[in-house]
Amino acid sequence: MPTREALLETIRQAPEDQPVTKIDRLLTRFGFEKSEQANHMKYRHELLPTGAVVTVPRHRRVRGYVARSAVAAVDSVVAAEKAKAGANEEGSTQ
């Protein structure tokens, strides 16, 4: 099973026509919370701004713009995690 970073790079390099399961795996491995609705799944993350949601259709392959949106959300979370870790390191050295 690929690491979450390898999965991110796979989707980043070929975002067109990805299966829903692969996008779901990507987002859940990076800590997104999923809420399932009739025709879509919505993913939220505590490090993203309030109201920031990635919406993924439930019953078909994912178009490129949805996959790119998921990758962008993951990139934002990774950047926020790094900033949070850097702030924690600065606070512990003082």
PDB file of N, CA, C and O in Angstrom:
ATOM      1  N   MET A   1       0.852  -1.184   0.000  1.00  0.00           N
ATOM      2  CA  MET A   1       0.000   0.000   0.000  1.00  0.00           C
ATOM      3  C   MET A   1       0.895   1.243   0.000  1.00  0.00           C
ATOM      4  O   MET A   1       1.796   1.364   0.830  1.00  0.00           O
ATOM      5  N   PRO A   2       0.646   2.144  -0.914  1.00  0.00           N
ATOM      6  CA  PRO A   2       1.523   3.328  -1.007  1.00  0.00           C
ATOM      7  C   PRO A   2       1.351   4.246   0.202  1.00  0.00           C
ATOM      8  O   PRO A   2       0.300   4.276   0.843  1.00  0.00           O
ATOM      9  N   THR A   3       2.403   4.984   0.486  1.00  0.00           N
ATOM     10  CA  THR A   3       2.316   5.959   1.563  1.00  0.00           C
ATOM     11  C   THR A   3       1.382   7.086   1.138  1.00  0.00           C
ATOM     12  O   THR A   3       1.034   7.212  -0.036  1.00  0.00           O
ATOM     13  N   ARG A   4       0.987   7.890   2.093  1.00  0.00           N
ATOM     14  CA  ARG A   4       0.083   8.990   1.756  1.00  0.00           C
ATOM     15  C   ARG A   4       0.754   9.992   0.833  1.00  0.00           C
ATOM     16  O   ARG A   4       0.091  10.589  -0.015  1.00  0.00           O
ATOM     17  N   GLU A   5       2.068  10.190   0.986  1.00  0.00           N
ATOM     18  CA  GLU A   5       2.786  11.106   0.107  1.00  0.00           C
ATOM     19  C   GLU A   5       2.868  10.559  -1.316  1.00  0.00           C
ATOM     20  O   GLU A   5       2.740  11.314  -2.280  1.00  0.00           O
ATOM     21  N   ALA A   6       3.083   9.241  -1.451  1.00  0.00           N
ATOM     22  CA  ALA A   6       3.126   8.626  -2.783  1.00  0.00           C
ATOM     23  C   ALA A   6       1.759   8.708  -3.458  1.00  0.00           C
ATOM     24  O   ALA A   6       1.669   8.964  -4.659  1.00  0.00           O
ATOM     25  N   LEU A   7       0.715   8.495  -2.695  1.00  0.00           N
ATOM     26  CA  LEU A   7      -0.638   8.606  -3.235  1.00  0.00           C
ATOM     27  C   LEU A   7      -0.920  10.037  -3.696  1.00  0.00           C
ATOM     28  O   LEU A   7      -1.515  10.245  -4.753  1.00  0.00           O
ATOM     29  N   LEU A   8      -0.495  11.012  -2.908  1.00  0.00           N
ATOM     30  CA  LEU A   8      -0.658  12.420  -3.277  1.00  0.00           C
ATOM     31  C   LEU A   8       0.050  12.712  -4.601  1.00  0.00           C
ATOM     32  O   LEU A   8      -0.521  13.361  -5.477  1.00  0.00           O
ATOM     33  N   GLU A   9       1.271  12.244  -4.751  1.00  0.00           N
ATOM     34  CA  GLU A   9       2.028  12.490  -5.984  1.00  0.00           C
ATOM     35  C   GLU A   9       1.400  11.787  -7.185  1.00  0.00           C
ATOM     36  O   GLU A   9       1.393  12.333  -8.288  1.00  0.00           O
ATOM     37  N   THR A  10       0.878  10.589  -6.980  1.00  0.00           N
ATOM     38  CA  THR A  10       0.212   9.866  -8.064  1.00  0.00           C
ATOM     39  C   THR A  10      -0.976  10.654  -8.588  1.00  0.00           C
ATOM     40  O   THR A  10      -1.149  10.793  -9.799  1.00  0.00           O
ATOM     41  N   ILE A  11      -1.788  11.166  -7.688  1.00  0.00           N
ATOM     42  CA  ILE A  11      -2.975  11.928  -8.095  1.00  0.00           C
ATOM     43  C   ILE A  11      -2.564  13.288  -8.659  1.00  0.00           C
ATOM     44  O   ILE A  11      -3.189  13.778  -9.600  1.00  0.00           O
ATOM     45  N   ARG A  12      -1.532  13.895  -8.102  1.00  0.00           N
ATOM     46  CA  ARG A  12      -1.063  15.192  -8.604  1.00  0.00           C
ATOM     47  C   ARG A  12      -0.587  15.057 -10.059  1.00  0.00           C
ATOM     48  O   ARG A  12      -0.847  15.939 -10.877  1.00  0.00           O
ATOM     49  N   GLN A  13       0.101  13.967 -10.379  1.00  0.00           N
ATOM     50  CA  GLN A  13       0.645  13.785 -11.723  1.00  0.00           C
ATOM     51  C   GLN A  13      -0.415  13.403 -12.750  1.00  0.00           C
ATOM     52  O   GLN A  13      -0.266  13.720 -13.931  1.00  0.00           O
ATOM     53  N   ALA A  14      -1.480  12.729 -12.324  1.00  0.00           N
ATOM     54  CA  ALA A  14      -2.524  12.294 -13.261  1.00  0.00           C
ATOM     55  C   ALA A  14      -3.900  12.482 -12.629  1.00  0.00           C
ATOM     56  O   ALA A  14      -4.534  11.504 -12.233  1.00  0.00           O
ATOM     57  N   PRO A  15      -4.374  13.734 -12.529  1.00  0.00           N
ATOM     58  CA  PRO A  15      -5.641  13.981 -11.831  1.00  0.00           C
ATOM     59  C   PRO A  15      -6.889  13.559 -12.609  1.00  0.00           C
ATOM     60  O   PRO A  15      -7.955  13.397 -12.015  1.00  0.00           O
ATOM     61  N   GLU A  16      -6.776  13.383 -13.903  1.00  0.00           N
ATOM     62  CA  GLU A  16      -7.962  13.068 -14.701  1.00  0.00           C
ATOM     63  C   GLU A  16      -8.462  11.654 -14.445  1.00  0.00           C
ATOM     64  O   GLU A  16      -7.676  10.709 -14.370  1.00  0.00           O
ATOM     65  N   ASP A  17      -9.778  11.520 -14.311  1.00  0.00           N
ATOM     66  CA  ASP A  17     -10.456  10.224 -14.277  1.00  0.00           C
ATOM     67  C   ASP A  17      -9.986   9.311 -13.143  1.00  0.00           C
ATOM     68  O   ASP A  17      -9.773   8.118 -13.361  1.00  0.00           O
ATOM     69  N   GLN A  18      -9.825   9.851 -11.952  1.00  0.00           N
ATOM     70  CA  GLN A  18      -9.434   9.059 -10.785  1.00  0.00           C
ATOM     71  C   GLN A  18     -10.663   8.392 -10.172  1.00  0.00           C
ATOM     72  O   GLN A  18     -11.745   8.979 -10.187  1.00  0.00           O
ATOM     73  N   PRO A  19     -10.522   7.180  -9.634  1.00  0.00           N
ATOM     74  CA  PRO A  19     -11.652   6.562  -8.948  1.00  0.00           C
ATOM     75  C   PRO A  19     -11.945   7.274  -7.623  1.00  0.00           C
ATOM     76  O   PRO A  19     -11.047   7.805  -6.970  1.00  0.00           O
ATOM     77  N   VAL A  20     -13.196   7.269  -7.257  1.00  0.00           N
ATOM     78  CA  VAL A  20     -13.626   7.912  -6.012  1.00  0.00           C
ATOM     79  C   VAL A  20     -12.882   7.323  -4.819  1.00  0.00           C
ATOM     80  O   VAL A  20     -12.520   8.052  -3.895  1.00  0.00           O
ATOM     81  N   THR A  21     -12.650   6.022  -4.829  1.00  0.00           N
ATOM     82  CA  THR A  21     -11.983   5.366  -3.701  1.00  0.00           C
ATOM     83  C   THR A  21     -10.574   5.912  -3.480  1.00  0.00           C
ATOM     84  O   THR A  21     -10.117   6.012  -2.341  1.00  0.00           O
ATOM     85  N   LYS A  22      -9.890   6.262  -4.559  1.00  0.00           N
ATOM     86  CA  LYS A  22      -8.525   6.785  -4.427  1.00  0.00           C
ATOM     87  C   LYS A  22      -8.538   8.190  -3.818  1.00  0.00           C
ATOM     88  O   LYS A  22      -7.688   8.513  -2.989  1.00  0.00           O
ATOM     89  N   ILE A  23      -9.489   9.017  -4.221  1.00  0.00           N
ATOM     90  CA  ILE A  23      -9.601  10.365  -3.648  1.00  0.00           C
ATOM     91  C   ILE A  23      -9.999  10.263  -2.173  1.00  0.00           C
ATOM     92  O   ILE A  23      -9.479  10.995  -1.332  1.00  0.00           O
ATOM     93  N   ASP A  24     -10.917   9.356  -1.872  1.00  0.00           N
ATOM     94  CA  ASP A  24     -11.334   9.134  -0.484  1.00  0.00           C
ATOM     95  C   ASP A  24     -10.138   8.699   0.359  1.00  0.00           C
ATOM     96  O   ASP A  24      -9.936   9.212   1.459  1.00  0.00           O
ATOM     97  N   ARG A  25      -9.358   7.771  -0.144  1.00  0.00           N
ATOM     98  CA  ARG A  25      -8.180   7.288   0.578  1.00  0.00           C
ATOM     99  C   ARG A  25      -7.191   8.427   0.826  1.00  0.00           C
ATOM    100  O   ARG A  25      -6.645   8.556   1.922  1.00  0.00           O
ATOM    101  N   LEU A  26      -6.965   9.253  -0.203  1.00  0.00           N
ATOM    102  CA  LEU A  26      -6.044  10.387  -0.058  1.00  0.00           C
ATOM    103  C   LEU A  26      -6.492  11.320   1.068  1.00  0.00           C
ATOM    104  O   LEU A  26      -5.715  11.643   1.966  1.00  0.00           O
ATOM    105  N   LEU A  27      -7.735  11.740   1.007  1.00  0.00           N
ATOM    106  CA  LEU A  27      -8.223  12.723   1.983  1.00  0.00           C
ATOM    107  C   LEU A  27      -8.278  12.145   3.399  1.00  0.00           C
ATOM    108  O   LEU A  27      -7.911  12.831   4.353  1.00  0.00           O
ATOM    109  N   THR A  28      -8.723  10.913   3.549  1.00  0.00           N
ATOM    110  CA  THR A  28      -8.808  10.342   4.896  1.00  0.00           C
ATOM    111  C   THR A  28      -7.420  10.079   5.483  1.00  0.00           C
ATOM    112  O   THR A  28      -7.234  10.189   6.695  1.00  0.00           O
ATOM    113  N   ARG A  29      -6.451   9.736   4.645  1.00  0.00           N
ATOM    114  CA  ARG A  29      -5.091   9.515   5.161  1.00  0.00           C
ATOM    115  C   ARG A  29      -4.448  10.812   5.642  1.00  0.00           C
ATOM    116  O   ARG A  29      -3.553  10.786   6.487  1.00  0.00           O
ATOM    117  N   PHE A  30      -4.894  11.928   5.117  1.00  0.00           N
ATOM    118  CA  PHE A  30      -4.368  13.213   5.569  1.00  0.00           C
ATOM    119  C   PHE A  30      -5.236  13.828   6.664  1.00  0.00           C
ATOM    120  O   PHE A  30      -5.064  15.002   6.993  1.00  0.00           O
ATOM    121  N   GLY A  31      -6.158  13.064   7.231  1.00  0.00           N
ATOM    122  CA  GLY A  31      -6.896  13.512   8.404  1.00  0.00           C
ATOM    123  C   GLY A  31      -8.188  14.255   8.141  1.00  0.00           C
ATOM    124  O   GLY A  31      -8.727  14.877   9.056  1.00  0.00           O
ATOM    125  N   PHE A  32      -8.702  14.213   6.924  1.00  0.00           N
ATOM    126  CA  PHE A  32      -9.979  14.864   6.627  1.00  0.00           C
ATOM    127  C   PHE A  32     -11.119  14.031   7.200  1.00  0.00           C
ATOM    128  O   PHE A  32     -11.064  12.801   7.210  1.00  0.00           O
ATOM    129  N   GLU A  33     -12.141  14.714   7.672  1.00  0.00           N
ATOM    130  CA  GLU A  33     -13.345  14.051   8.171  1.00  0.00           C
ATOM    131  C   GLU A  33     -14.377  14.035   7.064  1.00  0.00           C
ATOM    132  O   GLU A  33     -14.618  15.050   6.409  1.00  0.00           O
ATOM    133  N   LYS A  34     -14.989  12.867   6.856  1.00  0.00           N
ATOM    134  CA  LYS A  34     -15.933  12.695   5.759  1.00  0.00           C
ATOM    135  C   LYS A  34     -17.361  12.718   6.277  1.00  0.00           C
ATOM    136  O   LYS A  34     -17.674  12.097   7.294  1.00  0.00           O
ATOM    137  N   SER A  35     -18.228  13.440   5.569  1.00  0.00           N
ATOM    138  CA  SER A  35     -19.665  13.336   5.827  1.00  0.00           C
ATOM    139  C   SER A  35     -20.315  12.929   4.515  1.00  0.00           C
ATOM    140  O   SER A  35     -20.127  13.567   3.479  1.00  0.00           O
ATOM    141  N   GLU A  36     -21.075  11.862   4.587  1.00  0.00           N
ATOM    142  CA  GLU A  36     -21.698  11.320   3.388  1.00  0.00           C
ATOM    143  C   GLU A  36     -23.103  11.864   3.237  1.00  0.00           C
ATOM    144  O   GLU A  36     -23.883  11.912   4.189  1.00  0.00           O
ATOM    145  N   GLN A  37     -23.401  12.269   2.025  1.00  0.00           N
ATOM    146  CA  GLN A  37     -24.735  12.759   1.715  1.00  0.00           C
ATOM    147  C   GLN A  37     -25.261  11.961   0.533  1.00  0.00           C
ATOM    148  O   GLN A  37     -24.582  11.044   0.071  1.00  0.00           O
ATOM    149  N   ALA A  38     -26.429  12.275   0.037  1.00  0.00           N
ATOM    150  CA  ALA A  38     -27.078  11.470  -0.994  1.00  0.00           C
ATOM    151  C   ALA A  38     -26.181  11.217  -2.203  1.00  0.00           C
ATOM    152  O   ALA A  38     -25.926  10.060  -2.535  1.00  0.00           O
ATOM    153  N   ASN A  39     -25.703  12.248  -2.859  1.00  0.00           N
ATOM    154  CA  ASN A  39     -24.939  12.077  -4.081  1.00  0.00           C
ATOM    155  C   ASN A  39     -23.483  12.496  -3.976  1.00  0.00           C
ATOM    156  O   ASN A  39     -22.722  12.336  -4.931  1.00  0.00           O
ATOM    157  N   HIS A  40     -23.087  13.030  -2.828  1.00  0.00           N
ATOM    158  CA  HIS A  40     -21.729  13.537  -2.668  1.00  0.00           C
ATOM    159  C   HIS A  40     -21.174  13.181  -1.298  1.00  0.00           C
ATOM    160  O   HIS A  40     -21.914  12.872  -0.364  1.00  0.00           O
ATOM    161  N   MET A  41     -19.866  13.233  -1.206  1.00  0.00           N
ATOM    162  CA  MET A  41     -19.181  13.129   0.076  1.00  0.00           C
ATOM    163  C   MET A  41     -18.479  14.463   0.281  1.00  0.00           C
ATOM    164  O   MET A  41     -17.901  15.016  -0.655  1.00  0.00           O
ATOM    165  N   LYS A  42     -18.528  14.974   1.492  1.00  0.00           N
ATOM    166  CA  LYS A  42     -17.881  16.248   1.805  1.00  0.00           C
ATOM    167  C   LYS A  42     -16.803  15.999   2.853  1.00  0.00           C
ATOM    168  O   LYS A  42     -17.013  15.291   3.838  1.00  0.00           O
ATOM    169  N   TYR A  43     -15.657  16.596   2.610  1.00  0.00           N
ATOM    170  CA  TYR A  43     -14.494  16.411   3.479  1.00  0.00           C
ATOM    171  C   TYR A  43     -14.090  17.750   4.077  1.00  0.00           C
ATOM    172  O   TYR A  43     -13.994  18.761   3.381  1.00  0.00           O
ATOM    173  N   ARG A  44     -13.856  17.730   5.391  1.00  0.00           N
ATOM    174  CA  ARG A  44     -13.408  18.926   6.106  1.00  0.00           C
ATOM    175  C   ARG A  44     -12.168  18.565   6.927  1.00  0.00           C
ATOM    176  O   ARG A  44     -11.946  17.407   7.280  1.00  0.00           O
ATOM    177  N   HIS A  45     -11.379  19.580   7.216  1.00  0.00           N
ATOM    178  CA  HIS A  45     -10.191  19.366   8.047  1.00  0.00           C
ATOM    179  C   HIS A  45     -10.092  20.514   9.041  1.00  0.00           C
ATOM    180  O   HIS A  45     -10.385  21.662   8.706  1.00  0.00           O
ATOM    181  N   GLU A  46      -9.684  20.203  10.250  1.00  0.00           N
ATOM    182  CA  GLU A  46      -9.622  21.223  11.309  1.00  0.00           C
ATOM    183  C   GLU A  46      -8.595  22.319  11.026  1.00  0.00           C
ATOM    184  O   GLU A  46      -8.725  23.421  11.558  1.00  0.00           O
ATOM    185  N   LEU A  47      -7.586  22.047  10.210  1.00  0.00           N
ATOM    186  CA  LEU A  47      -6.568  23.055   9.912  1.00  0.00           C
ATOM    187  C   LEU A  47      -6.944  23.965   8.744  1.00  0.00           C
ATOM    188  O   LEU A  47      -6.233  24.928   8.458  1.00  0.00           O
ATOM    189  N   LEU A  48      -8.042  23.672   8.077  1.00  0.00           N
ATOM    190  CA  LEU A  48      -8.513  24.525   6.988  1.00  0.00           C
ATOM    191  C   LEU A  48      -9.485  25.564   7.536  1.00  0.00           C
ATOM    192  O   LEU A  48     -10.089  25.350   8.586  1.00  0.00           O
ATOM    193  N   PRO A  49      -9.640  26.675   6.845  1.00  0.00           N
ATOM    194  CA  PRO A  49     -10.585  27.696   7.316  1.00  0.00           C
ATOM    195  C   PRO A  49     -12.000  27.143   7.431  1.00  0.00           C
ATOM    196  O   PRO A  49     -12.377  26.217   6.712  1.00  0.00           O
ATOM    197  N   THR A  50     -12.764  27.711   8.329  1.00  0.00           N
ATOM    198  CA  THR A  50     -14.149  27.306   8.503  1.00  0.00           C
ATOM    199  C   THR A  50     -14.886  27.454   7.181  1.00  0.00           C
ATOM    200  O   THR A  50     -14.773  28.479   6.509  1.00  0.00           O
ATOM    201  N   GLY A  51     -15.624  26.448   6.820  1.00  0.00           N
ATOM    202  CA  GLY A  51     -16.381  26.480   5.574  1.00  0.00           C
ATOM    203  C   GLY A  51     -15.636  25.907   4.391  1.00  0.00           C
ATOM    204  O   GLY A  51     -16.233  25.710   3.333  1.00  0.00           O
ATOM    205  N   ALA A  52     -14.341  25.631   4.534  1.00  0.00           N
ATOM    206  CA  ALA A  52     -13.581  25.029   3.436  1.00  0.00           C
ATOM    207  C   ALA A  52     -13.932  23.552   3.346  1.00  0.00           C
ATOM    208  O   ALA A  52     -13.724  22.794   4.294  1.00  0.00           O
ATOM    209  N   VAL A  53     -14.459  23.155   2.209  1.00  0.00           N
ATOM    210  CA  VAL A  53     -14.949  21.789   2.016  1.00  0.00           C
ATOM    211  C   VAL A  53     -14.489  21.280   0.653  1.00  0.00           C
ATOM    212  O   VAL A  53     -14.481  22.021  -0.330  1.00  0.00           O
ATOM    213  N   VAL A  54     -14.108  20.014   0.608  1.00  0.00           N
ATOM    214  CA  VAL A  54     -13.853  19.345  -0.662  1.00  0.00           C
ATOM    215  C   VAL A  54     -15.061  18.446  -0.917  1.00  0.00           C
ATOM    216  O   VAL A  54     -15.364  17.569  -0.109  1.00  0.00           O
ATOM    217  N   THR A  55     -15.746  18.660  -2.030  1.00  0.00           N
ATOM    218  CA  THR A  55     -16.938  17.886  -2.366  1.00  0.00           C
ATOM    219  C   THR A  55     -16.588  16.913  -3.485  1.00  0.00           C
ATOM    220  O   THR A  55     -16.047  17.306  -4.519  1.00  0.00           O
ATOM    221  N   VAL A  56     -16.905  15.629  -3.263  1.00  0.00           N
ATOM    222  CA  VAL A  56     -16.574  14.568  -4.207  1.00  0.00           C
ATOM    223  C   VAL A  56     -17.854  13.800  -4.537  1.00  0.00           C
ATOM    224  O   VAL A  56     -18.586  13.410  -3.628  1.00  0.00           O
ATOM    225  N   PRO A  57     -18.135  13.576  -5.827  1.00  0.00           N
ATOM    226  CA  PRO A  57     -19.314  12.780  -6.179  1.00  0.00           C
ATOM    227  C   PRO A  57     -19.148  11.338  -5.707  1.00  0.00           C
ATOM    228  O   PRO A  57     -18.034  10.813  -5.696  1.00  0.00           O
ATOM    229  N   ARG A  58     -20.234  10.704  -5.322  1.00  0.00           N
ATOM    230  CA  ARG A  58     -20.174   9.364  -4.761  1.00  0.00           C
ATOM    231  C   ARG A  58     -20.120   8.252  -5.798  1.00  0.00           C
ATOM    232  O   ARG A  58     -19.464   7.237  -5.562  1.00  0.00           O
ATOM    233  N   HIS A  59     -20.773   8.401  -6.916  1.00  0.00           N
ATOM    234  CA  HIS A  59     -21.055   7.247  -7.759  1.00  0.00           C
ATOM    235  C   HIS A  59     -20.401   7.267  -9.133  1.00  0.00           C
ATOM    236  O   HIS A  59     -20.890   6.604 -10.048  1.00  0.00           O
ATOM    237  N   ARG A  60     -19.332   7.993  -9.301  1.00  0.00           N
ATOM    238  CA  ARG A  60     -18.670   7.987 -10.608  1.00  0.00           C
ATOM    239  C   ARG A  60     -17.192   8.329 -10.432  1.00  0.00           C
ATOM    240  O   ARG A  60     -16.741   8.699  -9.348  1.00  0.00           O
ATOM    241  N   ARG A  61     -16.471   8.196 -11.511  1.00  0.00           N
ATOM    242  CA  ARG A  61     -15.057   8.559 -11.475  1.00  0.00           C
ATOM    243  C   ARG A  61     -14.955  10.071 -11.315  1.00  0.00           C
ATOM    244  O   ARG A  61     -15.839  10.821 -11.728  1.00  0.00           O
ATOM    245  N   VAL A  62     -13.880  10.485 -10.719  1.00  0.00           N
ATOM    246  CA  VAL A  62     -13.709  11.896 -10.370  1.00  0.00           C
ATOM    247  C   VAL A  62     -13.054  12.637 -11.534  1.00  0.00           C
ATOM    248  O   VAL A  62     -12.053  12.186 -12.090  1.00  0.00           O
ATOM    249  N   ARG A  63     -13.623  13.749 -11.880  1.00  0.00           N
ATOM    250  CA  ARG A  63     -13.040  14.584 -12.934  1.00  0.00           C
ATOM    251  C   ARG A  63     -11.796  15.290 -12.399  1.00  0.00           C
ATOM    252  O   ARG A  63     -11.583  15.394 -11.191  1.00  0.00           O
ATOM    253  N   GLY A  64     -10.991  15.765 -13.329  1.00  0.00           N
ATOM    254  CA  GLY A  64      -9.712  16.371 -12.969  1.00  0.00           C
ATOM    255  C   GLY A  64      -9.814  17.540 -12.023  1.00  0.00           C
ATOM    256  O   GLY A  64      -8.987  17.676 -11.122  1.00  0.00           O
ATOM    257  N   TYR A  65     -10.822  18.397 -12.205  1.00  0.00           N
ATOM    258  CA  TYR A  65     -10.913  19.576 -11.340  1.00  0.00           C
ATOM    259  C   TYR A  65     -11.210  19.193  -9.892  1.00  0.00           C
ATOM    260  O   TYR A  65     -10.795  19.895  -8.969  1.00  0.00           O
ATOM    261  N   VAL A  66     -11.925  18.085  -9.684  1.00  0.00           N
ATOM    262  CA  VAL A  66     -12.203  17.633  -8.319  1.00  0.00           C
ATOM    263  C   VAL A  66     -10.923  17.073  -7.693  1.00  0.00           C
ATOM    264  O   VAL A  66     -10.623  17.349  -6.532  1.00  0.00           O
ATOM    265  N   ALA A  67     -10.180  16.293  -8.461  1.00  0.00           N
ATOM    266  CA  ALA A  67      -8.917  15.737  -7.956  1.00  0.00           C
ATOM    267  C   ALA A  67      -7.920  16.851  -7.651  1.00  0.00           C
ATOM    268  O   ALA A  67      -7.221  16.806  -6.639  1.00  0.00           O
ATOM    269  N   ARG A  68      -7.857  17.858  -8.536  1.00  0.00           N
ATOM    270  CA  ARG A  68      -6.945  18.987  -8.279  1.00  0.00           C
ATOM    271  C   ARG A  68      -7.377  19.763  -7.038  1.00  0.00           C
ATOM    272  O   ARG A  68      -6.529  20.260  -6.297  1.00  0.00           O
ATOM    273  N   SER A  69      -8.664  19.872  -6.804  1.00  0.00           N
ATOM    274  CA  SER A  69      -9.170  20.534  -5.599  1.00  0.00           C
ATOM    275  C   SER A  69      -8.770  19.754  -4.347  1.00  0.00           C
ATOM    276  O   SER A  69      -8.390  20.347  -3.337  1.00  0.00           O
ATOM    277  N   ALA A  70      -8.853  18.438  -4.413  1.00  0.00           N
ATOM    278  CA  ALA A  70      -8.444  17.597  -3.281  1.00  0.00           C
ATOM    279  C   ALA A  70      -6.955  17.749  -3.014  1.00  0.00           C
ATOM    280  O   ALA A  70      -6.538  17.850  -1.860  1.00  0.00           O
ATOM    281  N   VAL A  71      -6.147  17.766  -4.074  1.00  0.00           N
ATOM    282  CA  VAL A  71      -4.697  17.926  -3.924  1.00  0.00           C
ATOM    283  C   VAL A  71      -4.379  19.290  -3.316  1.00  0.00           C
ATOM    284  O   VAL A  71      -3.521  19.389  -2.439  1.00  0.00           O
ATOM    285  N   ALA A  72      -5.054  20.333  -3.766  1.00  0.00           N
ATOM    286  CA  ALA A  72      -4.825  21.674  -3.222  1.00  0.00           C
ATOM    287  C   ALA A  72      -5.190  21.728  -1.734  1.00  0.00           C
ATOM    288  O   ALA A  72      -4.487  22.361  -0.945  1.00  0.00           O
ATOM    289  N   ALA A  73      -6.280  21.072  -1.354  1.00  0.00           N
ATOM    290  CA  ALA A  73      -6.683  21.046   0.058  1.00  0.00           C
ATOM    291  C   ALA A  73      -5.642  20.314   0.894  1.00  0.00           C
ATOM    292  O   ALA A  73      -5.304  20.754   1.993  1.00  0.00           O
ATOM    293  N   VAL A  74      -5.136  19.203   0.380  1.00  0.00           N
ATOM    294  CA  VAL A  74      -4.099  18.453   1.095  1.00  0.00           C
ATOM    295  C   VAL A  74      -2.840  19.304   1.214  1.00  0.00           C
ATOM    296  O   VAL A  74      -2.215  19.334   2.274  1.00  0.00           O
ATOM    297  N   ASP A  75      -2.459  19.998   0.140  1.00  0.00           N
ATOM    298  CA  ASP A  75      -1.282  20.880   0.202  1.00  0.00           C
ATOM    299  C   ASP A  75      -1.454  21.951   1.283  1.00  0.00           C
ATOM    300  O   ASP A  75      -0.501  22.274   1.991  1.00  0.00           O
ATOM    301  N   SER A  76      -2.651  22.493   1.411  1.00  0.00           N
ATOM    302  CA  SER A  76      -2.925  23.499   2.449  1.00  0.00           C
ATOM    303  C   SER A  76      -2.786  22.901   3.839  1.00  0.00           C
ATOM    304  O   SER A  76      -2.243  23.544   4.738  1.00  0.00           O
ATOM    305  N   VAL A  77      -3.265  21.691   4.024  1.00  0.00           N
ATOM    306  CA  VAL A  77      -3.159  21.021   5.322  1.00  0.00           C
ATOM    307  C   VAL A  77      -1.695  20.737   5.656  1.00  0.00           C
ATOM    308  O   VAL A  77      -1.260  20.959   6.786  1.00  0.00           O
ATOM    309  N   VAL A  78      -0.941  20.250   4.681  1.00  0.00           N
ATOM    310  CA  VAL A  78       0.477  19.959   4.914  1.00  0.00           C
ATOM    311  C   VAL A  78       1.224  21.241   5.302  1.00  0.00           C
ATOM    312  O   VAL A  78       2.043  21.231   6.221  1.00  0.00           O
ATOM    313  N   ALA A  79       0.938  22.341   4.601  1.00  0.00           N
ATOM    314  CA  ALA A  79       1.578  23.619   4.933  1.00  0.00           C
ATOM    315  C   ALA A  79       1.190  24.071   6.341  1.00  0.00           C
ATOM    316  O   ALA A  79       2.034  24.564   7.089  1.00  0.00           O
ATOM    317  N   ALA A  80      -0.076  23.905   6.701  1.00  0.00           N
ATOM    318  CA  ALA A  80      -0.532  24.292   8.040  1.00  0.00           C
ATOM    319  C   ALA A  80       0.121  23.416   9.112  1.00  0.00           C
ATOM    320  O   ALA A  80       0.471  23.905  10.187  1.00  0.00           O
ATOM    321  N   GLU A  81       0.285  22.114   8.817  1.00  0.00           N
ATOM    322  CA  GLU A  81       0.946  21.218   9.771  1.00  0.00           C
ATOM    323  C   GLU A  81       2.403  21.631   9.979  1.00  0.00           C
ATOM    324  O   GLU A  81       2.901  21.626  11.105  1.00  0.00           O
ATOM    325  N   LYS A  82       3.078  21.987   8.891  1.00  0.00           N
ATOM    326  CA  LYS A  82       4.479  22.411   9.002  1.00  0.00           C
ATOM    327  C   LYS A  82       4.592  23.717   9.778  1.00  0.00           C
ATOM    328  O   LYS A  82       5.496  23.873  10.599  1.00  0.00           O
ATOM    329  N   ALA A  83       3.687  24.652   9.528  1.00  0.00           N
ATOM    330  CA  ALA A  83       3.703  25.924  10.253  1.00  0.00           C
ATOM    331  C   ALA A  83       3.425  25.696  11.734  1.00  0.00           C
ATOM    332  O   ALA A  83       4.049  26.320  12.592  1.00  0.00           O
ATOM    333  N   LYS A  84       2.503  24.814  12.026  1.00  0.00           N
ATOM    334  CA  LYS A  84       2.169  24.507  13.427  1.00  0.00           C
ATOM    335  C   LYS A  84       3.356  23.841  14.118  1.00  0.00           C
ATOM    336  O   LYS A  84       3.663  24.154  15.268  1.00  0.00           O
ATOM    337  N   ALA A  85       4.025  22.921  13.416  1.00  0.00           N
ATOM    338  CA  ALA A  85       5.197  22.251  13.984  1.00  0.00           C
ATOM    339  C   ALA A  85       6.327  23.248  14.214  1.00  0.00           C
ATOM    340  O   ALA A  85       7.025  23.177  15.226  1.00  0.00           O
ATOM    341  N   GLY A  86       6.511  24.180  13.274  1.00  0.00           N
ATOM    342  CA  GLY A  86       7.544  25.210  13.431  1.00  0.00           C
ATOM    343  C   GLY A  86       7.258  26.124  14.594  1.00  0.00           C
ATOM    344  O   GLY A  86       8.178  26.510  15.315  1.00  0.00           O
ATOM    345  N   ALA A  87       6.001  26.480  14.796  1.00  0.00           N
ATOM    346  CA  ALA A  87       5.619  27.334  15.919  1.00  0.00           C
ATOM    347  C   ALA A  87       5.835  26.597  17.241  1.00  0.00           C
ATOM    348  O   ALA A  87       6.251  27.199  18.231  1.00  0.00           O
ATOM    349  N   ASN A  88       5.549  25.289  17.253  1.00  0.00           N
ATOM    350  CA  ASN A  88       5.755  24.513  18.473  1.00  0.00           C
ATOM    351  C   ASN A  88       7.244  24.393  18.798  1.00  0.00           C
ATOM    352  O   ASN A  88       7.621  24.435  19.969  1.00  0.00           O
ATOM    353  N   GLU A  89       8.090  24.246  17.783  1.00  0.00           N
ATOM    354  CA  GLU A  89       9.534  24.171  18.015  1.00  0.00           C
ATOM    355  C   GLU A  89      10.084  25.486  18.545  1.00  0.00           C
ATOM    356  O   GLU A  89      10.933  25.490  19.436  1.00  0.00           O
ATOM    357  N   GLU A  90       9.607  26.603  18.003  1.00  0.00           N
ATOM    358  CA  GLU A  90      10.053  27.916  18.478  1.00  0.00           C
ATOM    359  C   GLU A  90       9.638  28.131  19.922  1.00  0.00           C
ATOM    360  O   GLU A  90      10.402  28.672  20.722  1.00  0.00           O
ATOM    361  N   GLY A  91       8.432  27.708  20.252  1.00  0.00           N
ATOM    362  CA  GLY A  91       7.938  27.883  21.609  1.00  0.00           C
ATOM    363  C   GLY A  91       8.687  27.043  22.614  1.00  0.00           C
ATOM    364  O   GLY A  91       8.836  27.457  23.764  1.00  0.00           O
ATOM    365  N   SER A  92       9.171  25.861  22.216  1.00  0.00           N
ATOM    366  CA  SER A  92       9.870  24.977  23.148  1.00  0.00           C
ATOM    367  C   SER A  92      11.326  25.390  23.348  1.00  0.00           C
ATOM    368  O   SER A  92      11.944  24.985  24.333  1.00  0.00           O
ATOM    369  N   THR A  93      11.891  26.190  22.434  1.00  0.00           N
ATOM    370  CA  THR A  93      13.282  26.609  22.595  1.00  0.00           C
ATOM    371  C   THR A  93      13.418  27.884  23.403  1.00  0.00           C
ATOM    372  O   THR A  93      14.535  28.268  23.749  1.00  0.00           O
ATOM    373  N   GLN A  94      12.324  28.550  23.713  1.00  0.00           N
ATOM    374  CA  GLN A  94      12.388  29.806  24.454  1.00  0.00           C
ATOM    375  C   GLN A  94      12.306  29.569  25.936  1.00  0.00           C
ATOM    376  O   GLN A  94      12.344  30.520  26.717  1.00  0.00           O
TER     377      GLN A  94
END
